[in-house]
Amino acid sequence: MMSNRFVRFLLTGGCAALANLGSRFALNTFMSFQTAVAVAYLFGVVTAYVLAKIFVFDKSGLTAATEFQRFVIVNVMSLAIVWVVSVGLAIRVFPAVGFRWQPEAIAHLIGVLSPSVISYFAHKHYTFRAAAAPSDELAITTEITAAPEQGR
């Protein structure tokens, strides 16, 4: 059974995808397709971050800048997965098996869906992971520095 948080993650991701697509169509009226795709991706990432922060994950205690930087790192890795899956299916797999109905659209859809689970856990355990309290950090540092002395 899917967790409520994961369902919210998928829904907010869907909204971000719509923001990405919608902004690409709007931007495409005054810039090239290639540029519009790149700029629209930024709209999608910002939308996804804001929605995930508000509706999906608990407060981490990290600064918004740190969270957003981590969010972008996870999304760059996800983009690599999307690209490899989408292009691999469209150019290699689908032609090899004779699949010809909307191959690019279907490959892109599968590609976009493919990193969902990995992205969820990366955001949960990295992007929005609760910051360690200063006393926790001090205890960890003390344990690390004290450990070699215990062996003597």
C-alpha positions in Angstrom: 0.0 0.0 0.0 1.3 3.4 -0.9 1.9 5.9 1.9 -0.1 9.1 2.0 3.1 11.1 1.8 4.2 9.3 -1.4 0.8 9.9 -3.0 1.1 13.6 -2.1 4.6 13.5 -3.7 3.2 12.1 -6.9 0.4 14.6 -7.0 2.7 17.6 -6.4 5.1 16.2 -9.0 2.2 16.1 -11.4 1.3 19.7 -10.7 5.0 20.7 -11.2 5.0 18.8 -14.5 1.9 20.7 -15.6 3.6 24.0 -14.6 6.6 22.9 -16.7 4.6 22.0 -19.8 2.3 25.1 -19.5 5.2 27.5 -19.1 7.0 25.9 -22.0 4.0 26.5 -24.2 3.8 30.2 -23.1 7.5 30.7 -23.4 7.6 29.1 -26.8 5.6 32.1 -28.1 8.6 34.4 -27.8 11.6 32.1 -27.7 12.9 29.0 -29.4 11.6 25.5 -28.4 15.0 24.5 -27.1 15.3 27.6 -24.9 11.7 27.3 -23.8 12.3 23.7 -22.7 15.3 24.7 -20.6 13.6 27.7 -18.9 10.3 25.7 -18.4 12.3 23.0 -16.6 13.4 25.7 -14.1 9.7 26.7 -13.6 8.9 23.0 -13.0 11.7 22.5 -10.4 10.8 25.6 -8.5 7.1 24.6 -8.5 8.0 21.1 -7.4 10.2 22.4 -4.5 7.6 24.7 -3.2 4.8 22.2 -3.4 6.9 19.4 -1.8 8.0 21.7 1.0 4.4 22.8 1.7 2.4 19.6 1.2 4.8 16.6 1.4 7.7 16.8 3.7 8.1 17.9 7.3 10.2 21.0 8.2 13.8 20.0 8.1 15.3 22.9 10.0 17.7 23.5 7.1 17.7 26.9 5.3 15.5 27.2 2.2 18.7 27.8 0.2 20.3 24.5 1.4 17.1 22.6 0.8 16.7 24.0 -2.7 20.3 23.3 -3.6 19.8 19.7 -2.5 16.5 19.6 -4.4 18.3 20.6 -7.6 21.0 18.0 -7.1 18.4 15.3 -6.8 16.5 16.6 -9.8 19.7 16.7 -12.0 20.2 13.0 -11.1 16.5 12.4 -11.9 16.9 14.2 -15.2 19.7 11.9 -16.1 17.5 8.9 -15.4 14.6 10.4 -17.4 16.9 11.1 -20.4 18.5 7.7 -20.4 15.2 5.8 -20.1 13.3 8.1 -22.6 16.0 8.1 -25.3 16.9 4.4 -24.7 13.3 3.4 -25.2 12.6 5.7 -28.2 15.8 5.1 -30.1 16.8 1.5 -29.2 14.1 -0.6 -27.5 11.0 0.4 -29.3 12.4 0.1 -32.8 14.0 -3.2 -31.9 10.6 -4.6 -30.8 8.6 -2.9 -33.6 6.7 -0.5 -31.3 5.5 2.4 -33.5 2.5 4.0 -31.8 3.7 7.4 -30.5 7.1 6.0 -29.5 8.6 9.3 -28.4 5.6 10.3 -26.3 5.3 6.9 -24.6 9.1 6.7 -24.1 9.1 10.2 -22.5 6.1 9.3 -20.2 7.8 6.2 -19.0 11.1 8.1 -18.6 9.4 10.8 -16.5 7.7 8.3 -14.3 10.9 6.1 -13.9 12.7 8.1 -11.2 9.6 8.7 -9.0 10.4 6.2 -6.2 14.1 7.1 -6.2 13.4 10.8 -6.2 10.9 10.4 -3.3 13.4 8.7 -1.1 16.2 11.0 -2.1 14.1 14.0 -1.2 12.9 12.4 2.0 16.3 11.3 3.3 18.5 14.0 1.7 16.7 17.2 0.6 14.2 17.5 3.5 16.1 15.4 6.1 15.9 17.0 9.5 19.0 18.9 10.3 21.0 17.5 13.2 20.6 19.6 16.3 23.9 21.3 17.5 24.0 19.1 20.6 23.7 16.0 18.3 26.6 17.2 16.2 28.7 17.9 19.3 28.0 14.4 20.6 28.9 12.8 17.3 32.1 14.8 17.1 33.0 13.9 20.6 32.4 10.2 19.9 34.5 10.3 16.8 37.4 12.1 18.4 37.2 10.0 21.6 37.0 6.6 19.7 40.7 6.3 19.0 41.6 7.0 22.6 39.4 4.1 23.8 41.5 1.6 21.8 44.7 2.5 23.7 
